[in-house]
Amino acid sequence: MIEDLARLLPLAQDWLWQGFVVFLRVGAMVSIAPGFGERYVPARVKFAIAAAFTLIVVPAMSEQIPRIENASIAVLAPEVLSGLFFGLTLRFFVFALQVAGSISAQSTSLAQIFGGSAGADPQAALGHILVAAGFALAALMGLHVLFAAFILQSYDMVPVGVLISAETTVSLGVAEVGHMFSLGFRMAAPFLIASLIYNVTLGVINRAMPQLMVSFVGAPAITAGSILLLFLSAPLMLSIWYEAMQGFVIAPFGSFR
């Protein structure tokens, strides 16, 4: 029996080493990934989530991980940086929802309602609503499956122990920031159009009847209209957002390969 355990010891060491190397990247990604890396998620829960994804990824990546006798600190350091980079690219989709909510709220009269509630970063009510709805939609549509697939894709793009160059990081980061703002603006387009129509209409009424206090008449109308527009456009906004995130997970960074 002792001889059998002695033969299993090197295998156990290899499994633990492979799990540790994968956990470095997965843990860094989980710490800032949408849904899993939120502030209100306890650290123990994040650790359990990272461990679960590590168990999923290790069997697929075991051949790419160098053996423990051939490893060094040069293998470990790039894994954390790669995890933070890829996790941040997914976090940009949450930023896109917040940008859409801020643009929509500033275009209407809903900018300060519930802003900064629950100890979160100050943002408009529409931002809170869109972010919460986006997380719910992503969870219902299989966020854990998308995230596991994205982790595996990250190893195809950046193998174990390879450090992403500064030029690549800057170019991809700038491109994703631009895509984030573009996506947020597209989702907020109905509110921008409604705001333009509202202000043009008030201007025409004010020119026709200068004695009428159009601001007192228009404020309730824009508030009610914004809430109705949110009710009608939120499903379309969230579907655009989810399709964009799903497309990014399937083919990250386009020509990065």
N, C-alpha and C positions, 0 to 999 in steps of 0.2 A: 504493500500500500504506500509506503514511504517513497519507493522508487517511482510509482505512478504519479504521486504528487510532485516529485522532483522533475519529472518530464513535463508536467503541466505548468510549472512555474515560469519557464521562458515564454510560453504562450500567454499566460496571464499578464506578464510584464509588457508584451507587445500590445495586447488589447488595451491595457491601461494607458500606455503611451499614445496609441492612436486616438483613444477617446480624449485624452488631455489636449492633443494638438487640435483636434476638431473642435473641442469645447472653447478654445481660445477665440476662434473666429465666430462660432455660433453664439457664444455668450456676448461678444461685442455687438453682434447684429441684433440680438434680442433686446439688449439694453436700450436701443433707440428705435427699434422697428415699430411701425404703426400697430396699435392694439396691445402688443406684448410689452412695449417699453414705456408705457405711460406712467406719469408720476404717481397716480393713485394705485398702481399695481405694486403690491409689497415685494420687497427684495427676495424673500424666500420663494414667492410664486415665480418671479423671473428666473431664479436659479433652477427651479423644477422644470420650467418651460425649456430653458436652455439645455438641461440634461436630457429631456425627452427628445428634442431635435437632434442632439448629439447621437443618441442611440439609433436614430433613423439614418443619419448621414454616414456614420462610421463604416457600416458594411459596404457602402458604395464607394467610399474613398480610401479604403484600407490599402489598396495597391499603390496609391499615389503618395502615401505618407512614408518618409524614410524610416528605416529601422532605428531603434534607440541607440545602437552603438555608432551609427553614422550621423546622428543629430547633434545640433549645437544651438546656441542662443540665436544664431542667424536664421534658424527655421522658425523660432517661436515669435520673434518680434514682428515680422511682417504679417503674421496671422491676425493679430489684434488690430493692426492698422487696416488690413483688408476688410475685416468685419465691421469696423467703424465706418469705412467708406461706403460699403454696400448697404449697410443699415441706414446711413444718411440719405442715400438715393431713394430708398423707400419712404423715409420720413418726409421727403419733399412732396409726396402726394398728400400728406396731412397739411403741409403748409399751403398747398394749392386750395384745399377746402377753406382754410382760414383766410387766404387772400380773396377768394370768391365771396365769402361772408362779409369781409370788411368792405369790399367794393360795393356789394349790394346794399349794405347798411348805410354807407356814406351817401349812396345815391338816393336813398329814401330817408325816412324819419325814424329808423329803427336802430340807429348807431349805438346808443348808450343803454338800451334795455338789457338788464341782466349782465352787463359787461363786467368782467373780472370776478364773476361769482365763483364760489367753491374754492377760493384760493388759487385759481388758475391764472395764467397770464391774461391781462386785460384784452378782451376782444369783444366784438359786437355779438348781439344775440344770435344773428344769423350764422355767425361763425361757430358758436357753440352747437347750434342745431345741426348744421351740416356735418360737423366733425362727429357728433354722436350718431347721427344717421348713417354716415359713411362707415363708421366702425361696425355698426349693427349689420349693415348690408354686406360688408366684407366677411364678417363672421358667418352670416347665413350662407354666403356663396363659397365658403371654404377657404378662409384666410390661411389656415394652418397648412393646407395643401399647397397654396401659392407660395407661402414662405419657404416650405421645404424644397419646392422646385427651384426657388430663387437661390437658396443656399447651394444646391447642387450645381446650378448654372455658374455661381461665383467661382467654383473650383475649376470649371472649364475655362473661364476667362483669366483667372489668376491662380495658377497652381500653388501647391503648398510650398512655403518658404520663399516665394517670389515677391519682391517688393514692387508695388506700383510706382512707376516713375512720376516725378513731379509734373512733367509736361502732360502726361496722360491724365493725371488727377485734375489738373487745372482745366484742361480742355473738356473733359467729360463733366466736371462740376459746373462749369459755366453753361454748357449746353443744357444740363438738367435744371439749372436755375431758370434759364430762359423758358424751358418747357413748362416749368411750374407756374410762372407768371402767365404764360399763354393759356394754359389750361384753366387757371383761376379766372382770367378775363373772359374766356369763352363761356364758362359756367355762369358768370355774372351778367352776361349780355342782355338777358330779358329785363333785368332791373335797370341797366343803363338806358335801354331804349325807352322803358316806361318813365324814367326820370326825365329824359329829354322831352318826351311828349307832354309830361306834366308841366314842366317849366315853360315850354313854348305856349301851352294853353293858358297858363296864368299870365304870361306876358301879354297875350292878345286880349284877355279879359280886362287886365289892368289898363291897357290903352283905350279900350272901348268904354270902360266905366271907372275913371280915376278915383271917384269917391268911394268905391267899394273896397273894403279891406280884404283883398283876395287871399292874404296869408292865413287869416282866420278861417276862411272858407276852405282853402286848399289843404290845410294841415290834417284835418280828419280824413279827407279824401285820400291823401297819399298814404296815410297810415293804414287805412282799411284796404286800399288797393295793394299795398306792399304785402300785407298778410295773405290776401287772396292770391296774389301772384306767386308767393312762396308756396302756397298749397298746390298750385297748378304746375309750377316749374320744378319743384324739388325732385320729383321722380326722374325727370329728364336730366337734371344736373347730376344727380347721383349715378345714373346709368352711364353718362359720359365719363365721369370720374372713374368708375369701376372698370369700364372698358379700357381706359387709358392705363390704369395700373396693371390690369391683366395682360395687356399687350406688352408692357414694359417687362413684366416677369417672364413672358414667353421669349422675348427677344430683347434682352437688356442692351442698351446703348447702341442698338442698330449695327453699325459697322465696327464695333469694338473688336470683334473676332479677327 
